[in-house]
Amino acid sequence: MNALIKKVFEQVKTENLILRKPSEADAYAVLEIEGDPKTNTYRPSGPMKNIEEALEKIELWNKDWITHGYGYWMISERKGSDVIGIGGVRNINWQGREVLNLYYRFSPKVWGRGYAAEVARYSVYLAREHLSELPIISRVRPSNIPSLRVAEKSGLVRHLSLDSAEHIVFTSGWE
């Protein structure tokens, strides 16, 4: 793991948000966001069901931080400390390649404030600046219009040849 990468990604402030690496103390906030049926409208596997699942996700995300020095963030508003979202980039293997998966999920109580686009844009910016060797992807269900708009605002470009019946795919750095 590169110490500079870790320092750049570990805690970030955007115009309206604080982005930081997750901890076990975030489990109930993760469950609240990932377990809300409204945030899972377009996820076939449905909402997270219990605190054990939240703790497993946090453990998985923290392995990314240990291995790579970056991963998904817990997101709070600058004016408050409550976790209102989860987002960022993390390494995954997709179509036989190591890629950065762009992710954003927010509590419905903050929808419509532009936070998903803010996190997506900043995630793409940091990834292009510090992890340029890896392509970035965002896979969005065709019916998820708000998420399609966020992917477009992030600076990623639709890659028609990667689209499937399940997903519209936006990329940066995919050759």
C-alpha positions as CSV (number, residue, x, y, z in Angstrom):
1,M,0.0,0.0,0.0
2,N,1.2,3.4,-0.9
3,A,1.4,5.8,2.1
4,L,0.7,8.9,-0.2
5,I,-2.4,7.3,-1.6
6,K,-3.7,6.5,1.9
7,K,-3.0,10.1,3.1
8,V,-4.9,11.5,0.1
9,F,-7.9,9.2,0.5
10,E,-8.2,8.6,4.2
11,Q,-10.2,11.8,5.1
12,V,-11.4,14.2,2.4
13,K,-13.5,17.3,2.6
14,T,-15.5,18.5,-0.4
15,E,-17.6,21.6,-0.6
16,N,-20.4,20.2,1.5
17,L,-19.2,16.8,2.8
18,I,-16.7,14.9,4.9
19,L,-15.6,11.6,3.5
20,R,-13.7,9.2,5.8
21,K,-12.8,5.5,6.0
22,P,-15.3,3.3,7.7
23,S,-15.1,1.9,11.2
24,E,-17.1,-0.7,13.1
25,A,-18.9,2.2,14.9
26,D,-20.6,2.9,11.6
27,A,-22.4,-0.4,11.5
28,Y,-25.9,1.0,12.5
29,A,-25.6,3.8,10.0
30,V,-24.6,1.4,7.2
31,L,-27.6,-0.8,8.1
32,E,-29.9,2.2,8.1
33,I,-28.8,3.3,4.6
34,E,-28.2,-0.2,3.0
35,G,-31.3,-1.7,4.8
36,D,-33.8,1.0,3.6
37,P,-36.1,-0.3,0.9
38,K,-36.1,3.1,-0.8
39,T,-32.3,2.9,-1.3
40,N,-32.7,-0.6,-2.8
41,T,-35.3,0.0,-5.4
42,Y,-32.8,-1.0,-8.2
43,R,-30.8,-3.6,-6.3
44,P,-32.0,-7.2,-7.1
45,S,-30.6,-8.6,-3.9
46,G,-32.7,-6.2,-1.9
47,P,-32.0,-4.4,1.4
48,M,-29.4,-5.4,4.0
49,K,-31.2,-7.4,6.7
50,N,-29.2,-7.1,9.9
51,I,-26.3,-5.6,11.8
52,E,-24.2,-8.7,11.1
53,E,-24.4,-7.9,7.4
54,A,-23.4,-4.3,8.1
55,L,-20.4,-5.4,10.1
56,E,-19.4,-7.9,7.3
57,K,-19.5,-5.0,4.7
58,I,-17.5,-2.8,6.9
59,E,-14.9,-5.5,7.3
60,L,-14.8,-6.0,3.6
61,W,-14.4,-2.3,3.0
62,N,-11.7,-2.0,5.6
63,K,-9.7,-4.8,3.9
64,D,-9.7,-2.5,0.8
65,W,-8.2,0.3,3.0
66,I,-5.6,-2.0,4.4
67,T,-4.6,-3.5,1.0
68,H,-4.9,-0.4,-1.2
69,G,-5.0,2.6,1.0
70,Y,-8.4,3.6,-0.3
71,G,-12.0,2.3,-0.5
72,Y,-15.5,3.4,0.1
73,W,-16.0,6.3,2.5
74,M,-18.6,7.0,5.1
75,I,-20.1,10.4,4.2
76,S,-21.3,13.1,6.6
77,E,-22.3,16.7,6.0
78,R,-19.7,19.2,7.0
79,K,-22.3,20.8,9.4
80,G,-23.0,17.5,11.1
81,S,-21.5,14.2,12.2
82,D,-24.2,11.7,11.3
83,V,-23.4,9.3,8.4
84,I,-25.7,10.2,5.5
85,G,-24.1,8.1,2.8
86,I,-21.6,5.6,1.5
87,G,-19.5,6.1,-1.6
88,G,-16.3,6.3,-3.4
89,V,-14.2,3.8,-5.4
90,R,-12.9,0.3,-4.6
91,N,-11.0,-2.3,-6.5
92,I,-13.1,-5.1,-8.0
93,N,-12.4,-7.6,-10.7
94,W,-14.9,-7.1,-13.6
95,Q,-14.8,-8.7,-17.0
96,G,-11.4,-10.2,-16.1
97,R,-9.8,-6.9,-15.3
98,E,-9.0,-5.0,-12.1
99,V,-11.1,-1.9,-12.1
100,L,-12.3,0.8,-9.7
101,N,-16.0,0.5,-9.0
102,L,-17.7,3.9,-8.4
103,Y,-20.4,3.6,-5.8
104,Y,-22.8,6.1,-4.1
105,R,-25.8,5.4,-1.8
106,F,-27.4,8.0,0.4
107,S,-30.1,8.2,3.1
108,P,-33.4,9.3,1.5
109,K,-33.5,12.2,4.0
110,V,-30.7,13.9,2.0
111,W,-31.8,13.0,-1.6
112,G,-32.0,15.9,-4.0
113,R,-29.1,17.9,-2.5
114,G,-26.6,16.9,-5.1
115,Y,-24.4,15.0,-2.7
116,A,-24.2,11.8,-4.8
117,A,-22.9,13.9,-7.8
118,E,-20.5,15.7,-5.5
119,V,-19.0,12.4,-4.2
120,A,-19.0,10.8,-7.6
121,R,-17.1,13.8,-9.2
122,Y,-14.6,13.9,-6.4
123,S,-14.1,10.1,-6.5
124,V,-13.4,10.2,-10.2
125,Y,-11.1,13.2,-9.8
126,L,-9.0,11.5,-7.1
127,A,-8.9,8.2,-8.9
128,R,-7.7,9.9,-12.2
129,E,-5.1,11.9,-10.3
130,H,-3.7,9.1,-8.1
131,L,-4.8,5.8,-9.5
132,S,-4.7,6.5,-13.3
133,E,-3.5,3.0,-14.1
134,L,-6.9,1.6,-13.3
135,P,-10.1,2.1,-15.3
136,I,-13.1,3.4,-13.4
137,I,-16.6,1.9,-14.0
138,S,-20.1,2.7,-12.9
139,R,-22.8,0.1,-13.7
140,V,-26.3,1.5,-13.5
141,R,-29.6,-0.2,-14.0
142,P,-31.4,1.4,-17.0
143,S,-34.5,2.3,-15.0
144,N,-32.4,4.1,-12.3
145,I,-32.6,7.6,-13.8
146,P,-31.2,9.5,-10.8
147,S,-28.1,7.2,-10.8
148,L,-27.7,7.6,-14.5
149,R,-27.6,11.3,-14.1
150,V,-25.0,11.1,-11.3
151,A,-22.8,8.8,-13.4
152,E,-23.0,11.4,-16.3
153,K,-22.1,14.2,-13.9
154,S,-19.2,12.3,-12.5
155,G,-17.2,12.8,-15.7
156,L,-17.5,9.2,-16.8
157,V,-18.6,8.4,-20.3
158,R,-21.1,5.8,-21.4
159,H,-19.3,2.8,-23.0
160,L,-22.0,1.3,-25.2
161,S,-20.1,-1.9,-26.0
162,L,-20.1,-2.7,-22.3
163,D,-23.8,-2.2,-21.8
164,S,-26.0,-5.2,-21.0
165,A,-29.6,-5.9,-20.4
166,E,-28.9,-5.4,-16.7
167,H,-26.6,-2.3,-16.8
168,I,-25.7,0.8,-18.6
169,V,-21.9,1.2,-18.1
170,F,-20.0,4.4,-17.7
171,T,-16.2,4.4,-17.8
172,S,-12.9,6.3,-17.7
173,G,-9.7,4.8,-18.8
174,W,-11.3,1.7,-20.3
175,E,-9.3,0.8,-23.5
